[in-house]
Amino acid sequence: MRHNRIDPYTPDGGYYECLSCAYRESSEDRLTTCPACGADVRNLAVARE
Ligand SMILES: [Zn+2]
């Protein structure tokens, strides 16, 4: 039996989620606005203190 594997994506760049339309994209570049709707995105890969 296997547990679900954690997504192998490594947060070297960034993983972003749009605050408006929930569009998600991983990008090596810093993303500040959603490419789909232009709203603000947040970086999901940033570790929280
Ligand atoms: Zn969006």
mmCIF file of the protein (N, C-alpha, C, O) and its ligand, coordinates in Angstrom:
data_MODEL
# 
_entry.id   MODEL 
# 
loop_
_entity.id 
_entity.type 
_entity.pdbx_number_of_molecules 
1 polymer     1 
2 non-polymer 1 
# 
_entity_poly.entity_id                      1 
_entity_poly.type                           'polypeptide(L)' 
_entity_poly.nstd_linkage                   no 
_entity_poly.nstd_monomer                   no 
_entity_poly.pdbx_seq_one_letter_code       MRHNRIDPYTPDGGYYECLSCAYRESSEDRLTTCPACGADVRNLAVARE 
_entity_poly.pdbx_seq_one_letter_code_can   MRHNRIDPYTPDGGYYECLSCAYRESSEDRLTTCPACGADVRNLAVARE 
_entity_poly.pdbx_strand_id                 A 
# 
loop_
_entity_poly_seq.entity_id 
_entity_poly_seq.num 
_entity_poly_seq.mon_id 
_entity_poly_seq.hetero 
1 1  MET n 
1 2  ARG n 
1 3  HIS n 
1 4  ASN n 
1 5  ARG n 
1 6  ILE n 
1 7  ASP n 
1 8  PRO n 
1 9  TYR n 
1 10 THR n 
1 11 PRO n 
1 12 ASP n 
1 13 GLY n 
1 14 GLY n 
1 15 TYR n 
1 16 TYR n 
1 17 GLU n 
1 18 CYS n 
1 19 LEU n 
1 20 SER n 
1 21 CYS n 
1 22 ALA n 
1 23 TYR n 
1 24 ARG n 
1 25 GLU n 
1 26 SER n 
1 27 SER n 
1 28 GLU n 
1 29 ASP n 
1 30 ARG n 
1 31 LEU n 
1 32 THR n 
1 33 THR n 
1 34 CYS n 
1 35 PRO n 
1 36 ALA n 
1 37 CYS n 
1 38 GLY n 
1 39 ALA n 
1 40 ASP n 
1 41 VAL n 
1 42 ARG n 
1 43 ASN n 
1 44 LEU n 
1 45 ALA n 
1 46 VAL n 
1 47 ALA n 
1 48 ARG n 
1 49 GLU n 
# 
loop_
_struct_asym.id 
_struct_asym.entity_id 
A 1 
B 2 
# 
loop_
_chem_comp.id 
_chem_comp.type 
_chem_comp.mon_nstd_flag 
ALA 'L-peptide linking' y 
ARG 'L-peptide linking' y 
ASN 'L-peptide linking' y 
ASP 'L-peptide linking' y 
CYS 'L-peptide linking' y 
GLU 'L-peptide linking' y 
GLY 'peptide linking'   y 
HIS 'L-peptide linking' y 
ILE 'L-peptide linking' y 
LEU 'L-peptide linking' y 
MET 'L-peptide linking' y 
PRO 'L-peptide linking' y 
SER 'L-peptide linking' y 
THR 'L-peptide linking' y 
TYR 'L-peptide linking' y 
VAL 'L-peptide linking' y 
ZN  non-polymer         . 
# 
_pdbx_entity_nonpoly.entity_id   2 
_pdbx_entity_nonpoly.name        ? 
_pdbx_entity_nonpoly.comp_id     ZN 
# 
_pdbx_nonpoly_scheme.asym_id         B 
_pdbx_nonpoly_scheme.entity_id       2 
_pdbx_nonpoly_scheme.mon_id          ZN 
_pdbx_nonpoly_scheme.ndb_seq_num     1 
_pdbx_nonpoly_scheme.pdb_seq_num     101 
_pdbx_nonpoly_scheme.auth_seq_num    101 
_pdbx_nonpoly_scheme.pdb_mon_id      ZN 
_pdbx_nonpoly_scheme.auth_mon_id     ZN 
_pdbx_nonpoly_scheme.pdb_strand_id   A 
_pdbx_nonpoly_scheme.pdb_ins_code    . 
# 
loop_
_atom_site.group_PDB 
_atom_site.id 
_atom_site.type_symbol 
_atom_site.label_atom_id 
_atom_site.label_alt_id 
_atom_site.label_comp_id 
_atom_site.label_asym_id 
_atom_site.label_entity_id 
_atom_site.label_seq_id 
_atom_site.pdbx_PDB_ins_code 
_atom_site.Cartn_x 
_atom_site.Cartn_y 
_atom_site.Cartn_z 
_atom_site.occupancy 
_atom_site.B_iso_or_equiv 
_atom_site.pdbx_formal_charge 
_atom_site.auth_seq_id 
_atom_site.auth_comp_id 
_atom_site.auth_asym_id 
_atom_site.auth_atom_id 
_atom_site.pdbx_PDB_model_num 
ATOM   1   N  N  . MET A 1 1  ? 0.832   -1.201 0.000   1.00 0.00 ? 1   MET A N  1 
ATOM   2   C  CA . MET A 1 1  ? 0.000   0.000  0.000   1.00 0.00 ? 1   MET A CA 1 
ATOM   3   C  C  . MET A 1 1  ? 0.864   1.247  0.000   1.00 0.00 ? 1   MET A C  1 
ATOM   4   O  O  . MET A 1 1  ? 1.922   1.314  0.626   1.00 0.00 ? 1   MET A O  1 
ATOM   5   N  N  . ARG A 1 2  ? 0.378   2.198  -0.710  1.00 0.00 ? 2   ARG A N  1 
ATOM   6   C  CA . ARG A 1 2  ? 1.171   3.404  -0.862  1.00 0.00 ? 2   ARG A CA 1 
ATOM   7   C  C  . ARG A 1 2  ? 0.346   4.613  -0.479  1.00 0.00 ? 2   ARG A C  1 
ATOM   8   O  O  . ARG A 1 2  ? -0.836  4.730  -0.804  1.00 0.00 ? 2   ARG A O  1 
ATOM   9   N  N  . HIS A 1 3  ? 0.994   5.474  0.199   1.00 0.00 ? 3   HIS A N  1 
ATOM   10  C  CA . HIS A 1 3  ? 0.363   6.761  0.435   1.00 0.00 ? 3   HIS A CA 1 
ATOM   11  C  C  . HIS A 1 3  ? 0.418   7.571  -0.857  1.00 0.00 ? 3   HIS A C  1 
ATOM   12  O  O  . HIS A 1 3  ? 1.223   7.307  -1.749  1.00 0.00 ? 3   HIS A O  1 
ATOM   13  N  N  . ASN A 1 4  ? -0.426  8.521  -0.923  1.00 0.00 ? 4   ASN A N  1 
ATOM   14  C  CA . ASN A 1 4  ? -0.334  9.435  -2.057  1.00 0.00 ? 4   ASN A CA 1 
ATOM   15  C  C  . ASN A 1 4  ? 1.021   10.118 -2.014  1.00 0.00 ? 4   ASN A C  1 
ATOM   16  O  O  . ASN A 1 4  ? 1.464   10.602 -0.972  1.00 0.00 ? 4   ASN A O  1 
ATOM   17  N  N  . ARG A 1 5  ? 1.648   10.145 -3.134  1.00 0.00 ? 5   ARG A N  1 
ATOM   18  C  CA . ARG A 1 5  ? 2.949   10.782 -3.165  1.00 0.00 ? 5   ARG A CA 1 
ATOM   19  C  C  . ARG A 1 5  ? 2.797   12.291 -3.203  1.00 0.00 ? 5   ARG A C  1 
ATOM   20  O  O  . ARG A 1 5  ? 1.902   12.844 -3.842  1.00 0.00 ? 5   ARG A O  1 
ATOM   21  N  N  . ILE A 1 6  ? 3.682   12.909 -2.511  1.00 0.00 ? 6   ILE A N  1 
ATOM   22  C  CA . ILE A 1 6  ? 3.694   14.360 -2.555  1.00 0.00 ? 6   ILE A CA 1 
ATOM   23  C  C  . ILE A 1 6  ? 4.118   14.808 -3.949  1.00 0.00 ? 6   ILE A C  1 
ATOM   24  O  O  . ILE A 1 6  ? 4.986   14.205 -4.580  1.00 0.00 ? 6   ILE A O  1 
ATOM   25  N  N  . ASP A 1 7  ? 3.502   15.848 -4.397  1.00 0.00 ? 7   ASP A N  1 
ATOM   26  C  CA . ASP A 1 7  ? 3.849   16.375 -5.702  1.00 0.00 ? 7   ASP A CA 1 
ATOM   27  C  C  . ASP A 1 7  ? 5.349   16.596 -5.804  1.00 0.00 ? 7   ASP A C  1 
ATOM   28  O  O  . ASP A 1 7  ? 5.940   17.269 -4.960  1.00 0.00 ? 7   ASP A O  1 
ATOM   29  N  N  . PRO A 1 8  ? 5.952   16.042 -6.814  1.00 0.00 ? 8   PRO A N  1 
ATOM   30  C  CA . PRO A 1 8  ? 7.421   16.111 -6.936  1.00 0.00 ? 8   PRO A CA 1 
ATOM   31  C  C  . PRO A 1 8  ? 7.934   17.502 -7.267  1.00 0.00 ? 8   PRO A C  1 
ATOM   32  O  O  . PRO A 1 8  ? 9.139   17.744 -7.321  1.00 0.00 ? 8   PRO A O  1 
ATOM   33  N  N  . TYR A 1 9  ? 7.018   18.385 -7.480  1.00 0.00 ? 9   TYR A N  1 
ATOM   34  C  CA . TYR A 1 9  ? 7.450   19.751 -7.789  1.00 0.00 ? 9   TYR A CA 1 
ATOM   35  C  C  . TYR A 1 9  ? 8.268   20.327 -6.644  1.00 0.00 ? 9   TYR A C  1 
ATOM   36  O  O  . TYR A 1 9  ? 7.849   20.276 -5.488  1.00 0.00 ? 9   TYR A O  1 
ATOM   37  N  N  . THR A 1 10 ? 9.409   20.862 -6.960  1.00 0.00 ? 10  THR A N  1 
ATOM   38  C  CA . THR A 1 10 ? 10.236  21.502 -5.942  1.00 0.00 ? 10  THR A CA 1 
ATOM   39  C  C  . THR A 1 10 ? 10.114  23.006 -6.072  1.00 0.00 ? 10  THR A C  1 
ATOM   40  O  O  . THR A 1 10 ? 10.255  23.548 -7.168  1.00 0.00 ? 10  THR A O  1 
ATOM   41  N  N  . PRO A 1 11 ? 9.861   23.668 -4.993  1.00 0.00 ? 11  PRO A N  1 
ATOM   42  C  CA . PRO A 1 11 ? 9.581   25.106 -5.043  1.00 0.00 ? 11  PRO A CA 1 
ATOM   43  C  C  . PRO A 1 11 ? 10.818  25.957 -5.225  1.00 0.00 ? 11  PRO A C  1 
ATOM   44  O  O  . PRO A 1 11 ? 11.095  26.850 -4.424  1.00 0.00 ? 11  PRO A O  1 
ATOM   45  N  N  . ASP A 1 12 ? 11.552  25.681 -6.269  1.00 0.00 ? 12  ASP A N  1 
ATOM   46  C  CA . ASP A 1 12 ? 12.710  26.518 -6.547  1.00 0.00 ? 12  ASP A CA 1 
ATOM   47  C  C  . ASP A 1 12 ? 12.263  27.852 -7.103  1.00 0.00 ? 12  ASP A C  1 
ATOM   48  O  O  . ASP A 1 12 ? 12.761  28.913 -6.726  1.00 0.00 ? 12  ASP A O  1 
ATOM   49  N  N  . GLY A 1 13 ? 11.325  27.764 -7.995  1.00 0.00 ? 13  GLY A N  1 
ATOM   50  C  CA . GLY A 1 13 ? 10.821  28.994 -8.587  1.00 0.00 ? 13  GLY A CA 1 
ATOM   51  C  C  . GLY A 1 13 ? 9.637   29.468 -7.795  1.00 0.00 ? 13  GLY A C  1 
ATOM   52  O  O  . GLY A 1 13 ? 9.789   30.094 -6.746  1.00 0.00 ? 13  GLY A O  1 
ATOM   53  N  N  . GLY A 1 14 ? 8.475   29.177 -8.286  1.00 0.00 ? 14  GLY A N  1 
ATOM   54  C  CA . GLY A 1 14 ? 7.297   29.606 -7.564  1.00 0.00 ? 14  GLY A CA 1 
ATOM   55  C  C  . GLY A 1 14 ? 6.075   28.859 -8.047  1.00 0.00 ? 14  GLY A C  1 
ATOM   56  O  O  . GLY A 1 14 ? 6.025   28.363 -9.172  1.00 0.00 ? 14  GLY A O  1 
ATOM   57  N  N  . TYR A 1 15 ? 5.115   28.793 -7.188  1.00 0.00 ? 15  TYR A N  1 
ATOM   58  C  CA . TYR A 1 15 ? 3.864   28.173 -7.535  1.00 0.00 ? 15  TYR A CA 1 
ATOM   59  C  C  . TYR A 1 15 ? 2.785   29.150 -7.127  1.00 0.00 ? 15  TYR A C  1 
ATOM   60  O  O  . TYR A 1 15 ? 2.664   29.507 -5.955  1.00 0.00 ? 15  TYR A O  1 
ATOM   61  N  N  . TYR A 1 16 ? 2.022   29.569 -8.074  1.00 0.00 ? 16  TYR A N  1 
ATOM   62  C  CA . TYR A 1 16 ? 1.156   30.715 -7.831  1.00 0.00 ? 16  TYR A CA 1 
ATOM   63  C  C  . TYR A 1 16 ? -0.309  30.360 -7.982  1.00 0.00 ? 16  TYR A C  1 
ATOM   64  O  O  . TYR A 1 16 ? -0.686  29.536 -8.816  1.00 0.00 ? 16  TYR A O  1 
ATOM   65  N  N  . GLU A 1 17 ? -1.106  30.981 -7.180  1.00 0.00 ? 17  GLU A N  1 
ATOM   66  C  CA . GLU A 1 17 ? -2.542  30.802 -7.287  1.00 0.00 ? 17  GLU A CA 1 
ATOM   67  C  C  . GLU A 1 17 ? -3.202  32.162 -7.350  1.00 0.00 ? 17  GLU A C  1 
ATOM   68  O  O  . GLU A 1 17 ? -2.906  33.066 -6.568  1.00 0.00 ? 17  GLU A O  1 
ATOM   69  N  N  . CYS A 1 18 ? -4.103  32.276 -8.303  1.00 0.00 ? 18  CYS A N  1 
ATOM   70  C  CA . CYS A 1 18 ? -4.829  33.523 -8.455  1.00 0.00 ? 18  CYS A CA 1 
ATOM   71  C  C  . CYS A 1 18 ? -5.843  33.677 -7.322  1.00 0.00 ? 18  CYS A C  1 
ATOM   72  O  O  . CYS A 1 18 ? -6.552  32.735 -6.966  1.00 0.00 ? 18  CYS A O  1 
ATOM   73  N  N  . LEU A 1 19 ? -5.892  34.868 -6.775  1.00 0.00 ? 19  LEU A N  1 
ATOM   74  C  CA . LEU A 1 19 ? -6.829  35.118 -5.680  1.00 0.00 ? 19  LEU A CA 1 
ATOM   75  C  C  . LEU A 1 19 ? -8.246  35.303 -6.188  1.00 0.00 ? 19  LEU A C  1 
ATOM   76  O  O  . LEU A 1 19 ? -9.204  35.249 -5.417  1.00 0.00 ? 19  LEU A O  1 
ATOM   77  N  N  . SER A 1 20 ? -8.373  35.519 -7.472  1.00 0.00 ? 20  SER A N  1 
ATOM   78  C  CA . SER A 1 20 ? -9.681  35.815 -8.033  1.00 0.00 ? 20  SER A CA 1 
ATOM   79  C  C  . SER A 1 20 ? -10.334 34.600 -8.690  1.00 0.00 ? 20  SER A C  1 
ATOM   80  O  O  . SER A 1 20 ? -11.478 34.263 -8.388  1.00 0.00 ? 20  SER A O  1 
ATOM   81  N  N  . CYS A 1 21 ? -9.597  33.946 -9.592  1.00 0.00 ? 21  CYS A N  1 
ATOM   82  C  CA . CYS A 1 21 ? -10.209 32.863 -10.360 1.00 0.00 ? 21  CYS A CA 1 
ATOM   83  C  C  . CYS A 1 21 ? -9.612  31.505 -10.030 1.00 0.00 ? 21  CYS A C  1 
ATOM   84  O  O  . CYS A 1 21 ? -9.980  30.501 -10.639 1.00 0.00 ? 21  CYS A O  1 
ATOM   85  N  N  . ALA A 1 22 ? -8.678  31.464 -9.057  1.00 0.00 ? 22  ALA A N  1 
ATOM   86  C  CA . ALA A 1 22 ? -8.072  30.212 -8.607  1.00 0.00 ? 22  ALA A CA 1 
ATOM   87  C  C  . ALA A 1 22 ? -7.221  29.550 -9.682  1.00 0.00 ? 22  ALA A C  1 
ATOM   88  O  O  . ALA A 1 22 ? -6.899  28.366 -9.583  1.00 0.00 ? 22  ALA A O  1 
ATOM   89  N  N  . TYR A 1 23 ? -6.869  30.291 -10.677 1.00 0.00 ? 23  TYR A N  1 
ATOM   90  C  CA . TYR A 1 23 ? -5.931  29.798 -11.683 1.00 0.00 ? 23  TYR A CA 1 
ATOM   91  C  C  . TYR A 1 23 ? -4.602  29.507 -11.007 1.00 0.00 ? 23  TYR A C  1 
ATOM   92  O  O  . TYR A 1 23 ? -4.120  30.286 -10.184 1.00 0.00 ? 23  TYR A O  1 
ATOM   93  N  N  . ARG A 1 24 ? -4.022  28.380 -11.366 1.00 0.00 ? 24  ARG A N  1 
ATOM   94  C  CA . ARG A 1 24 ? -2.732  28.036 -10.765 1.00 0.00 ? 24  ARG A CA 1 
ATOM   95  C  C  . ARG A 1 24 ? -1.685  27.835 -11.831 1.00 0.00 ? 24  ARG A C  1 
ATOM   96  O  O  . ARG A 1 24 ? -1.948  27.306 -12.911 1.00 0.00 ? 24  ARG A O  1 
ATOM   97  N  N  . GLU A 1 25 ? -0.514  28.265 -11.501 1.00 0.00 ? 25  GLU A N  1 
ATOM   98  C  CA . GLU A 1 25 ? 0.583   28.070 -12.429 1.00 0.00 ? 25  GLU A CA 1 
ATOM   99  C  C  . GLU A 1 25 ? 1.900   28.031 -11.680 1.00 0.00 ? 25  GLU A C  1 
ATOM   100 O  O  . GLU A 1 25 ? 2.128   28.807 -10.751 1.00 0.00 ? 25  GLU A O  1 
ATOM   101 N  N  . SER A 1 26 ? 2.754   27.127 -12.091 1.00 0.00 ? 26  SER A N  1 
ATOM   102 C  CA . SER A 1 26 ? 4.112   27.136 -11.562 1.00 0.00 ? 26  SER A CA 1 
ATOM   103 C  C  . SER A 1 26 ? 4.986   27.886 -12.551 1.00 0.00 ? 26  SER A C  1 
ATOM   104 O  O  . SER A 1 26 ? 4.909   27.666 -13.760 1.00 0.00 ? 26  SER A O  1 
ATOM   105 N  N  . SER A 1 27 ? 5.792   28.748 -12.036 1.00 0.00 ? 27  SER A N  1 
ATOM   106 C  CA . SER A 1 27 ? 6.616   29.561 -12.916 1.00 0.00 ? 27  SER A CA 1 
ATOM   107 C  C  . SER A 1 27 ? 7.960   29.826 -12.268 1.00 0.00 ? 27  SER A C  1 
ATOM   108 O  O  . SER A 1 27 ? 8.055   30.046 -11.060 1.00 0.00 ? 27  SER A O  1 
ATOM   109 N  N  . GLU A 1 28 ? 8.992   29.803 -13.086 1.00 0.00 ? 28  GLU A N  1 
ATOM   110 C  CA . GLU A 1 28 ? 10.301  30.149 -12.551 1.00 0.00 ? 28  GLU A CA 1 
ATOM   111 C  C  . GLU A 1 28 ? 10.419  31.650 -12.390 1.00 0.00 ? 28  GLU A C  1 
ATOM   112 O  O  . GLU A 1 28 ? 11.204  32.157 -11.590 1.00 0.00 ? 28  GLU A O  1 
ATOM   113 N  N  . ASP A 1 29 ? 9.629   32.328 -13.162 1.00 0.00 ? 29  ASP A N  1 
ATOM   114 C  CA . ASP A 1 29 ? 9.633   33.777 -13.042 1.00 0.00 ? 29  ASP A CA 1 
ATOM   115 C  C  . ASP A 1 29 ? 8.689   34.213 -11.945 1.00 0.00 ? 29  ASP A C  1 
ATOM   116 O  O  . ASP A 1 29 ? 7.732   33.517 -11.603 1.00 0.00 ? 29  ASP A O  1 
ATOM   117 N  N  . ARG A 1 30 ? 8.970   35.343 -11.419 1.00 0.00 ? 30  ARG A N  1 
ATOM   118 C  CA . ARG A 1 30 ? 8.093   35.883 -10.402 1.00 0.00 ? 30  ARG A CA 1 
ATOM   119 C  C  . ARG A 1 30 ? 6.801   36.344 -11.060 1.00 0.00 ? 30  ARG A C  1 
ATOM   120 O  O  . ARG A 1 30 ? 6.804   37.102 -12.031 1.00 0.00 ? 30  ARG A O  1 
ATOM   121 N  N  . LEU A 1 31 ? 5.720   35.872 -10.513 1.00 0.00 ? 31  LEU A N  1 
ATOM   122 C  CA . LEU A 1 31 ? 4.437   36.186 -11.100 1.00 0.00 ? 31  LEU A CA 1 
ATOM   123 C  C  . LEU A 1 31 ? 3.666   37.062 -10.125 1.00 0.00 ? 31  LEU A C  1 
ATOM   124 O  O  . LEU A 1 31 ? 3.527   36.718 -8.951  1.00 0.00 ? 31  LEU A O  1 
ATOM   125 N  N  . THR A 1 32 ? 3.181   38.154 -10.594 1.00 0.00 ? 32  THR A N  1 
ATOM   126 C  CA . THR A 1 32 ? 2.466   39.058 -9.695  1.00 0.00 ? 32  THR A CA 1 
ATOM   127 C  C  . THR A 1 32 ? 1.004   39.200 -10.085 1.00 0.00 ? 32  THR A C  1 
ATOM   128 O  O  . THR A 1 32 ? 0.159   39.550 -9.261  1.00 0.00 ? 32  THR A O  1 
ATOM   129 N  N  . THR A 1 33 ? 0.721   38.925 -11.340 1.00 0.00 ? 33  THR A N  1 
ATOM   130 C  CA . THR A 1 33 ? -0.667  38.999 -11.768 1.00 0.00 ? 33  THR A CA 1 
ATOM   131 C  C  . THR A 1 33 ? -1.056  37.747 -12.533 1.00 0.00 ? 33  THR A C  1 
ATOM   132 O  O  . THR A 1 33 ? -0.235  37.115 -13.198 1.00 0.00 ? 33  THR A O  1 
ATOM   133 N  N  . CYS A 1 34 ? -2.315  37.415 -12.420 1.00 0.00 ? 34  CYS A N  1 
ATOM   134 C  CA . CYS A 1 34 ? -2.839  36.229 -13.078 1.00 0.00 ? 34  CYS A CA 1 
ATOM   135 C  C  . CYS A 1 34 ? -2.841  36.406 -14.595 1.00 0.00 ? 34  CYS A C  1 
ATOM   136 O  O  . CYS A 1 34 ? -3.368  37.393 -15.108 1.00 0.00 ? 34  CYS A O  1 
ATOM   137 N  N  . PRO A 1 35 ? -2.249  35.445 -15.312 1.00 0.00 ? 35  PRO A N  1 
ATOM   138 C  CA . PRO A 1 35 ? -2.245  35.540 -16.775 1.00 0.00 ? 35  PRO A CA 1 
ATOM   139 C  C  . PRO A 1 35 ? -3.619  35.315 -17.383 1.00 0.00 ? 35  PRO A C  1 
ATOM   140 O  O  . PRO A 1 35 ? -3.854  35.623 -18.551 1.00 0.00 ? 35  PRO A O  1 
ATOM   141 N  N  . ALA A 1 36 ? -4.517  34.778 -16.579 1.00 0.00 ? 36  ALA A N  1 
ATOM   142 C  CA . ALA A 1 36 ? -5.856  34.489 -17.091 1.00 0.00 ? 36  ALA A CA 1 
ATOM   143 C  C  . ALA A 1 36 ? -6.798  35.672 -16.915 1.00 0.00 ? 36  ALA A C  1 
ATOM   144 O  O  . ALA A 1 36 ? -7.573  35.995 -17.815 1.00 0.00 ? 36  ALA A O  1 
ATOM   145 N  N  . CYS A 1 37 ? -6.729  36.321 -15.745 1.00 0.00 ? 37  CYS A N  1 
ATOM   146 C  CA . CYS A 1 37 ? -7.693  37.387 -15.484 1.00 0.00 ? 37  CYS A CA 1 
ATOM   147 C  C  . CYS A 1 37 ? -7.040  38.682 -15.020 1.00 0.00 ? 37  CYS A C  1 
ATOM   148 O  O  . CYS A 1 37 ? -7.706  39.714 -14.930 1.00 0.00 ? 37  CYS A O  1 
ATOM   149 N  N  . GLY A 1 38 ? -5.747  38.638 -14.726 1.00 0.00 ? 38  GLY A N  1 
ATOM   150 C  CA . GLY A 1 38 ? -5.050  39.869 -14.383 1.00 0.00 ? 38  GLY A CA 1 
ATOM   151 C  C  . GLY A 1 38 ? -5.142  40.272 -12.919 1.00 0.00 ? 38  GLY A C  1 
ATOM   152 O  O  . GLY A 1 38 ? -4.645  41.330 -12.534 1.00 0.00 ? 38  GLY A O  1 
ATOM   153 N  N  . ALA A 1 39 ? -5.770  39.439 -12.105 1.00 0.00 ? 39  ALA A N  1 
ATOM   154 C  CA . ALA A 1 39 ? -5.868  39.740 -10.682 1.00 0.00 ? 39  ALA A CA 1 
ATOM   155 C  C  . ALA A 1 39 ? -4.566  39.390 -9.974  1.00 0.00 ? 39  ALA A C  1 
ATOM   156 O  O  . ALA A 1 39 ? -3.661  38.803 -10.567 1.00 0.00 ? 39  ALA A O  1 
ATOM   157 N  N  . ASP A 1 40 ? -4.485  39.748 -8.728  1.00 0.00 ? 40  ASP A N  1 
ATOM   158 C  CA . ASP A 1 40 ? -3.293  39.421 -7.955  1.00 0.00 ? 40  ASP A CA 1 
ATOM   159 C  C  . ASP A 1 40 ? -3.186  37.921 -7.738  1.00 0.00 ? 40  ASP A C  1 
ATOM   160 O  O  . ASP A 1 40 ? -4.193  37.229 -7.591  1.00 0.00 ? 40  ASP A O  1 
ATOM   161 N  N  . VAL A 1 41 ? -1.972  37.436 -7.719  1.00 0.00 ? 41  VAL A N  1 
ATOM   162 C  CA . VAL A 1 41 ? -1.732  36.039 -7.393  1.00 0.00 ? 41  VAL A CA 1 
ATOM   163 C  C  . VAL A 1 41 ? -0.889  35.969 -6.128  1.00 0.00 ? 41  VAL A C  1 
ATOM   164 O  O  . VAL A 1 41 ? -0.202  36.923 -5.765  1.00 0.00 ? 41  VAL A O  1 
ATOM   165 N  N  . ARG A 1 42 ? -0.956  34.844 -5.481  1.00 0.00 ? 42  ARG A N  1 
ATOM   166 C  CA . ARG A 1 42 ? -0.086  34.668 -4.326  1.00 0.00 ? 42  ARG A CA 1 
ATOM   167 C  C  . ARG A 1 42 ? 0.817   33.484 -4.588  1.00 0.00 ? 42  ARG A C  1 
ATOM   168 O  O  . ARG A 1 42 ? 0.473   32.559 -5.323  1.00 0.00 ? 42  ARG A O  1 
ATOM   169 N  N  . ASN A 1 43 ? 1.964   33.538 -3.975  1.00 0.00 ? 43  ASN A N  1 
ATOM   170 C  CA . ASN A 1 43 ? 2.957   32.494 -4.149  1.00 0.00 ? 43  ASN A CA 1 
ATOM   171 C  C  . ASN A 1 43 ? 2.720   31.411 -3.118  1.00 0.00 ? 43  ASN A C  1 
ATOM   172 O  O  . ASN A 1 43 ? 2.851   31.650 -1.918  1.00 0.00 ? 43  ASN A O  1 
ATOM   173 N  N  . LEU A 1 44 ? 2.372   30.221 -3.581  1.00 0.00 ? 44  LEU A N  1 
ATOM   174 C  CA . LEU A 1 44 ? 2.074   29.125 -2.667  1.00 0.00 ? 44  LEU A CA 1 
ATOM   175 C  C  . LEU A 1 44 ? 3.337   28.447 -2.157  1.00 0.00 ? 44  LEU A C  1 
ATOM   176 O  O  . LEU A 1 44 ? 3.292   27.674 -1.199  1.00 0.00 ? 44  LEU A O  1 
ATOM   177 N  N  . ALA A 1 45 ? 4.447   28.735 -2.791  1.00 0.00 ? 45  ALA A N  1 
ATOM   178 C  CA . ALA A 1 45 ? 5.676   28.032 -2.444  1.00 0.00 ? 45  ALA A CA 1 
ATOM   179 C  C  . ALA A 1 45 ? 6.450   28.729 -1.332  1.00 0.00 ? 45  ALA A C  1 
ATOM   180 O  O  . ALA A 1 45 ? 7.437   28.194 -0.827  1.00 0.00 ? 45  ALA A O  1 
ATOM   181 N  N  . VAL A 1 46 ? 6.017   29.881 -0.964  1.00 0.00 ? 46  VAL A N  1 
ATOM   182 C  CA . VAL A 1 46 ? 6.728   30.609 0.076   1.00 0.00 ? 46  VAL A CA 1 
ATOM   183 C  C  . VAL A 1 46 ? 6.458   29.981 1.438   1.00 0.00 ? 46  VAL A C  1 
ATOM   184 O  O  . VAL A 1 46 ? 5.308   29.795 1.836   1.00 0.00 ? 46  VAL A O  1 
ATOM   185 N  N  . ALA A 1 47 ? 7.504   29.669 2.123   1.00 0.00 ? 47  ALA A N  1 
ATOM   186 C  CA . ALA A 1 47 ? 7.342   29.100 3.451   1.00 0.00 ? 47  ALA A CA 1 
ATOM   187 C  C  . ALA A 1 47 ? 6.857   30.161 4.426   1.00 0.00 ? 47  ALA A C  1 
ATOM   188 O  O  . ALA A 1 47 ? 7.301   31.308 4.405   1.00 0.00 ? 47  ALA A O  1 
ATOM   189 N  N  . ARG A 1 48 ? 5.945   29.747 5.269   1.00 0.00 ? 48  ARG A N  1 
ATOM   190 C  CA . ARG A 1 48 ? 5.434   30.715 6.236   1.00 0.00 ? 48  ARG A CA 1 
ATOM   191 C  C  . ARG A 1 48 ? 6.215   30.648 7.527   1.00 0.00 ? 48  ARG A C  1 
ATOM   192 O  O  . ARG A 1 48 ? 6.652   29.581 7.958   1.00 0.00 ? 48  ARG A O  1 
ATOM   193 N  N  . GLU A 1 49 ? 6.374   31.759 8.110   1.00 0.00 ? 49  GLU A N  1 
ATOM   194 C  CA . GLU A 1 49 ? 7.066   31.810 9.399   1.00 0.00 ? 49  GLU A CA 1 
ATOM   195 C  C  . GLU A 1 49 ? 6.116   31.417 10.490  1.00 0.00 ? 49  GLU A C  1 
ATOM   196 O  O  . GLU A 1 49 ? 6.497   31.392 11.660  1.00 0.00 ? 49  GLU A O  1 
HETATM 197 ZN ZN . ZN  B 2 .  ? -7.118  34.840 -12.268 1.00 0.00 2 101 ZN  A ZN 1 
# 
